[in-house]
Amino acid sequence: MSSHPSAEPGELEMIQGTHAVLDLLAGRWSIDVVYLLASGTRRYSEIFYDVGEISKKTLTQTLRTLEANGLVTRQAYPEVPVRVEYSLSPLGWSITRLLMTMYEWSAEQLPQQRRAQLRIAGTGDAPAQQRLAA
């Protein structure tokens, strides 16, 4: 038995790491905001109008959470009124690669996944149809 740690992560470590990343993006609007900020620094009002149907309270909570998680930086300028800008941090930029990979997977795989759902729905399998409706 070797005293060196394994070079390959164990299943539990992989599961926990994956959940940690998903938790960073779990907020309803987190991915939307990260995608918007990937196109450049924005002021609060720009994010609010561009992100879609979101309340100001929810946007504020989302931005604070992303900032607390290290994905977004907030820069306040000493002006009257105060000007605040948001941008992706280096950590936020690094997660955009993951988001693009997930998008590419969805573009390739979701049609196949949707066909599987329709096949199950067409079998008359009531429990499966209820799961699809949820």
Backbone as JSON, one array per atom type, in Angstrom:
{
  "sequence": "MSSHPSAEPGELEMIQGTHAVLDLLAGRWSIDVVYLLASGTRRYSEIFYDVGEISKKTLTQTLRTLEANGLVTRQAYPEVPVRVEYSLSPLGWSITRLLMTMYEWSAEQLPQQRRAQLRIAGTGDAPAQQRLAA",
  "N": [[0.85, -1.18, 0.0], [0.62, 2.14, -0.9], [1.97, 5.22, 0.33], [1.48, 7.53, -0.93], [-0.86, 9.93, -2.13], [-3.61, 9.06, -4.22], [-3.44, 9.61, -7.72], [-5.66, 9.81, -9.27], [-8.9, 11.12, -8.79], [-11.27, 10.01, -6.33], [-14.57, 8.49, -6.49], [-16.37, 9.73, -4.65], [-15.08, 12.17, -4.17], [-15.18, 13.26, -6.74], [-17.95, 13.5, -7.07], [-18.61, 15.3, -4.99], [-17.09, 17.53, -5.77], [-18.26, 18.16, -8.24], [-20.89, 18.77, -7.41], [-20.27, 21.05, -5.91], [-19.51, 22.9, -7.9], [-21.9, 23.04, -9.39], [-23.52, 24.13, -7.42], [-22.51, 26.72, -7.3], [-23.66, 27.86, -9.51], [-26.34, 27.55, -9.18], [-28.41, 29.33, -8.6], [-31.41, 30.81, -9.81], [-31.01, 32.89, -11.68], [-28.31, 33.06, -12.05], [-26.67, 31.94, -14.15], [-27.59, 33.39, -16.33], [-26.72, 36.01, -15.66], [-23.95, 35.62, -15.53], [-23.41, 34.93, -18.22], [-24.17, 37.38, -19.46], [-22.26, 39.14, -18.33], [-20.01, 38.08, -19.44], [-19.78, 39.28, -21.84], [-18.78, 41.69, -21.24], [-18.03, 44.41, -18.91], [-20.65, 45.69, -16.9], [-23.16, 48.02, -15.85], [-25.4, 48.1, -13.03], [-28.07, 48.76, -13.83], [-27.99, 48.13, -16.54], [-27.62, 45.37, -16.51], [-29.98, 44.66, -15.22], [-31.97, 45.41, -17.12], [-31.22, 43.87, -19.31], [-31.2, 41.18, -18.5], [-33.76, 40.19, -18.25], [-36.94, 39.05, -17.07], [-36.78, 39.85, -14.05], [-36.78, 40.69, -10.63], [-35.69, 43.69, -8.93], [-34.78, 43.2, -6.37], [-34.2, 40.43, -6.45], [-32.21, 40.42, -8.43], [-30.23, 41.9, -7.12], [-29.68, 40.17, -4.97], [-28.72, 37.97, -6.43], [-26.41, 39.05, -7.68], [-24.91, 39.69, -5.39], [-24.52, 37.13, -4.31], [-23.06, 35.89, -6.39], [-20.81, 37.52, -6.28], [-19.92, 37.0, -3.66], [-19.23, 34.36, -3.99], [-17.04, 34.61, -5.52], [-17.17, 34.87, -8.28], [-17.9, 37.2, -9.55], [-16.93, 40.61, -9.77], [-17.31, 43.68, -8.05], [-17.34, 47.07, -8.63], [-17.3, 50.13, -7.19], [-17.65, 53.56, -7.83], [-16.53, 56.7, -6.64], [-18.66, 58.8, -7.09], [-21.34, 61.16, -7.62], [-24.54, 60.55, -8.54], [-23.49, 57.46, -6.96], [-21.61, 55.33, -9.0], [-21.81, 52.05, -10.01], [-20.2, 49.17, -11.14], [-20.21, 45.94, -12.61], [-18.32, 43.01, -13.19], [-16.88, 40.02, -14.61], [-14.86, 38.03, -12.53], [-11.49, 36.63, -12.49], [-11.99, 33.94, -11.75], [-14.69, 33.77, -12.43], [-14.47, 34.11, -15.2], [-13.17, 31.74, -15.78], [-15.15, 29.86, -15.38], [-16.82, 30.26, -17.49], [-15.89, 28.75, -19.62], [-16.68, 26.2, -18.9], [-19.47, 26.57, -18.98], [-19.82, 27.02, -21.73], [-19.05, 24.53, -22.71], [-21.09, 23.0, -21.61], [-23.25, 24.11, -22.98], [-22.61, 23.38, -25.63], [-22.78, 20.6, -25.39], [-25.52, 20.41, -24.87], [-26.61, 21.34, -27.28], [-25.88, 19.3, -28.98], [-26.92, 16.96, -27.76], [-29.51, 17.3, -26.65], [-31.67, 17.09, -28.57], [-31.72, 14.29, -29.0], [-32.23, 13.44, -26.41], [-34.75, 14.54, -26.02], [-36.2, 13.08, -27.9], [-36.1, 10.59, -26.65], [-37.65, 11.13, -24.41], [-40.13, 11.56, -25.63], [-40.57, 9.03, -26.72], [-40.91, 7.5, -24.38], [-43.16, 8.8, -23.34], [-44.98, 8.09, -25.29], [-45.42, 5.41, -24.8], [-47.41, 4.92, -23.07], [-46.79, 4.72, -20.46], [-47.71, 5.62, -17.52], [-46.48, 6.54, -15.0], [-44.01, 7.46, -16.03], [-44.87, 9.45, -17.77], [-45.96, 11.23, -15.95], [-43.63, 12.02, -14.61], [-42.34, 13.38, -16.68], [-44.05, 15.5, -17.02], [-43.65, 16.94, -14.75]],
  "CA": [[0.0, 0.0, 0.0], [1.44, 3.33, -1.08], [1.65, 6.36, 1.2], [1.2, 8.68, -1.79], [-2.27, 10.02, -2.5], [-3.94, 8.61, -5.57], [-3.47, 10.67, -8.73], [-7.03, 9.87, -9.76], [-9.85, 11.38, -7.72], [-12.25, 8.97, -6.07], [-15.94, 8.82, -6.87], [-16.95, 10.69, -3.72], [-14.44, 13.46, -4.43], [-15.74, 13.76, -8.0], [-19.34, 13.87, -6.82], [-18.62, 16.51, -4.17], [-16.57, 18.62, -6.59], [-19.29, 18.51, -9.23], [-21.96, 19.48, -6.69], [-19.77, 22.38, -5.53], [-19.6, 23.77, -9.08], [-23.31, 23.26, -9.68], [-24.04, 25.04, -6.39], [-22.12, 28.08, -7.66], [-24.52, 28.32, -10.6], [-27.68, 27.03, -8.93], [-29.42, 30.39, -8.53], [-32.24, 30.89, -11.01], [-30.52, 33.9, -12.62], [-26.84, 33.11, -12.03], [-26.11, 31.67, -15.47], [-27.94, 34.54, -17.16], [-25.85, 37.12, -15.3], [-22.58, 35.28, -15.94], [-23.35, 35.09, -19.68], [-24.19, 38.81, -19.77], [-20.99, 39.76, -17.96], [-18.97, 37.56, -20.32], [-19.65, 40.2, -22.97], [-18.13, 42.91, -20.77], [-18.46, 45.06, -17.67], [-21.96, 46.34, -17.01], [-23.74, 48.67, -14.69], [-26.57, 47.39, -12.48], [-29.26, 48.98, -14.65], [-27.83, 47.4, -17.8], [-27.89, 43.97, -16.21], [-31.4, 44.56, -14.91], [-32.78, 45.46, -18.34], [-30.82, 42.84, -20.26], [-31.37, 39.81, -18.02], [-35.13, 39.72, -18.48], [-37.97, 39.21, -16.05], [-36.19, 39.66, -12.73], [-37.01, 41.84, -9.76], [-34.45, 44.33, -8.49], [-34.34, 42.49, -5.16], [-33.6, 39.17, -6.86], [-30.95, 40.7, -9.11], [-29.27, 42.3, -6.09], [-29.28, 38.94, -4.27], [-27.92, 37.17, -7.36], [-25.09, 39.67, -7.82], [-24.2, 39.52, -4.12], [-24.12, 35.73, -4.2], [-21.97, 35.65, -7.35], [-19.64, 38.22, -5.75], [-19.48, 36.26, -2.48], [-18.64, 33.11, -4.48], [-15.82, 34.94, -6.24], [-17.35, 34.84, -9.73], [-18.16, 38.56, -10.03], [-16.35, 41.71, -8.99], [-18.14, 44.89, -7.99], [-16.5, 48.27, -8.51], [-18.08, 51.35, -6.93], [-16.88, 54.77, -8.1], [-16.97, 57.78, -5.74], [-19.34, 59.85, -7.85], [-22.71, 61.43, -7.17], [-24.73, 59.38, -7.69], [-22.44, 56.44, -7.03], [-21.66, 54.46, -10.18], [-21.36, 50.7, -9.67], [-20.06, 48.3, -12.29], [-19.97, 44.52, -12.32], [-17.61, 42.28, -14.23], [-16.46, 38.68, -14.2], [-13.54, 37.87, -11.93], [-10.8, 35.53, -13.17], [-12.73, 32.7, -11.48], [-15.9, 33.84, -13.25], [-14.08, 33.84, -16.58], [-12.83, 30.33, -15.94], [-16.37, 29.04, -15.4], [-17.49, 30.41, -18.79], [-15.49, 27.61, -20.46], [-17.58, 25.11, -18.51], [-20.8, 26.88, -19.5], [-19.81, 26.79, -23.17], [-19.03, 23.08, -22.89], [-22.45, 22.51, -21.32], [-24.11, 24.52, -24.1], [-22.29, 22.54, -26.78], [-23.37, 19.29, -25.12], [-26.98, 20.51, -25.04], [-26.92, 21.48, -28.71], [-25.69, 17.99, -29.61], [-27.6, 15.85, -27.11], [-30.91, 17.51, -26.25], [-32.64, 16.49, -29.49], [-31.79, 12.86, -28.71], [-32.87, 13.3, -25.1], [-36.16, 14.85, -26.22], [-36.81, 11.91, -28.57], [-36.27, 9.55, -25.63], [-38.81, 11.52, -23.61], [-41.34, 11.32, -26.43], [-40.76, 7.58, -26.79], [-41.47, 7.06, -23.1], [-44.51, 9.34, -23.24], [-45.82, 7.36, -26.24], [-45.62, 4.01, -24.42], [-48.52, 4.79, -22.14], [-46.22, 4.55, -19.12], [-48.25, 6.74, -16.74], [-45.49, 7.15, -14.11], [-43.01, 8.19, -16.82], [-45.51, 10.66, -18.27], [-46.06, 12.15, -14.81], [-42.28, 12.58, -14.37], [-42.07, 14.33, -17.75], [-44.9, 16.69, -16.82], [-43.17, 17.69, -13.56]],
  "C": [[0.88, 1.23, 0.0], [1.01, 4.44, -0.13], [1.34, 7.61, 0.39], [-0.3, 8.72, -2.11], [-2.47, 9.6, -3.96], [-3.98, 9.81, -6.52], [-4.88, 10.87, -9.27], [-7.98, 10.16, -8.6], [-10.82, 10.21, -7.55], [-13.64, 9.43, -6.46], [-16.55, 9.88, -5.96], [-16.38, 12.09, -3.95], [-14.99, 14.09, -5.72], [-17.18, 14.24, -7.81], [-19.39, 15.19, -6.05], [-18.12, 17.71, -4.97], [-17.59, 19.1, -7.61], [-20.44, 19.25, -8.58], [-21.52, 20.89, -6.3], [-19.87, 23.35, -6.7], [-21.05, 24.06, -9.41], [-23.95, 24.21, -8.68], [-23.68, 26.49, -6.7], [-23.07, 28.7, -8.68], [-25.99, 28.0, -10.38], [-28.76, 28.1, -8.86], [-30.14, 30.52, -9.86], [-31.64, 31.81, -12.08], [-29.0, 33.92, -12.75], [-26.22, 32.92, -13.41], [-26.39, 32.84, -16.4], [-26.98, 35.7, -16.92], [-24.42, 36.84, -15.74], [-22.44, 35.42, -17.46], [-23.34, 36.56, -20.08], [-22.84, 39.45, -19.49], [-19.83, 39.23, -18.8], [-18.78, 38.47, -21.53], [-19.06, 41.54, -22.53], [-18.73, 43.45, -19.48], [-19.78, 45.78, -17.9], [-22.36, 46.99, -15.71], [-24.98, 47.88, -14.27], [-27.77, 47.53, -13.41], [-29.18, 48.25, -15.98], [-28.13, 45.91, -17.59], [-29.38, 43.76, -15.99], [-32.25, 44.52, -16.17], [-32.45, 44.33, -19.31], [-31.14, 41.42, -19.81], [-32.8, 39.31, -18.2], [-36.02, 39.96, -17.29], [-37.44, 38.87, -14.66], [-36.51, 40.9, -11.9], [-35.67, 42.44, -9.35], [-33.89, 43.63, -7.25], [-33.62, 41.19, -5.53], [-32.28, 39.39, -7.58], [-29.87, 41.08, -8.1], [-28.77, 41.07, -5.34], [-28.39, 38.08, -5.15], [-26.51, 37.73, -7.49], [-24.28, 39.52, -6.54], [-23.7, 38.09, -3.94], [-22.96, 35.42, -5.14], [-20.69, 36.34, -6.88], [-19.06, 37.46, -4.55], [-18.8, 34.94, -2.87], [-17.4, 33.35, -5.33], [-15.94, 34.95, -7.75], [-17.48, 36.23, -10.34], [-17.43, 39.55, -9.14], [-17.26, 42.93, -9.12], [-17.21, 46.07, -7.77], [-17.41, 49.47, -8.34], [-17.17, 52.56, -7.11], [-17.42, 55.9, -7.24], [-17.51, 58.98, -6.53], [-20.7, 60.08, -7.24], [-23.59, 61.48, -8.4], [-23.61, 58.35, -7.92], [-22.67, 55.57, -8.26], [-21.06, 53.12, -9.77], [-21.33, 49.87, -10.94], [-19.72, 46.89, -11.84], [-19.24, 43.9, -13.5], [-17.26, 40.89, -13.7], [-15.06, 38.76, -13.59], [-12.78, 36.82, -12.75], [-11.49, 34.17, -12.95], [-14.01, 32.64, -12.31], [-15.6, 33.55, -14.71], [-13.79, 32.36, -16.77], [-14.08, 29.45, -16.02], [-17.13, 29.2, -16.72], [-17.1, 29.29, -19.75], [-16.4, 26.42, -20.17], [-18.98, 25.34, -19.07], [-20.87, 26.65, -21.01], [-19.79, 25.29, -23.49], [-20.41, 22.5, -22.64], [-23.4, 22.9, -22.44], [-23.88, 23.62, -25.31], [-22.87, 21.14, -26.61], [-24.87, 19.34, -25.37], [-27.37, 20.6, -26.5], [-26.81, 20.12, -29.42], [-26.64, 16.93, -29.06], [-29.07, 16.07, -26.81], [-31.93, 17.0, -27.27], [-32.81, 14.98, -29.24], [-32.51, 12.62, -27.39], [-34.37, 13.56, -25.22], [-36.87, 13.69, -26.93], [-37.04, 10.78, -27.58], [-37.47, 9.87, -24.75], [-40.11, 11.23, -24.35], [-41.62, 9.84, -26.57], [-41.4, 7.06, -25.51], [-42.91, 7.54, -22.97], [-45.47, 8.58, -24.16], [-46.09, 5.93, -25.85], [-46.82, 3.83, -23.52], [-48.07, 4.54, -20.72], [-46.62, 5.75, -18.28], [-47.24, 7.35, -15.77], [-44.44, 7.96, -14.87], [-43.61, 9.48, -17.34], [-45.66, 11.68, -17.16], [-44.72, 12.78, -14.52], [-41.96, 13.62, -15.42], [-42.86, 15.62, -17.57], [-44.39, 17.55, -15.67], [-42.05, 18.61, -13.9]]
}
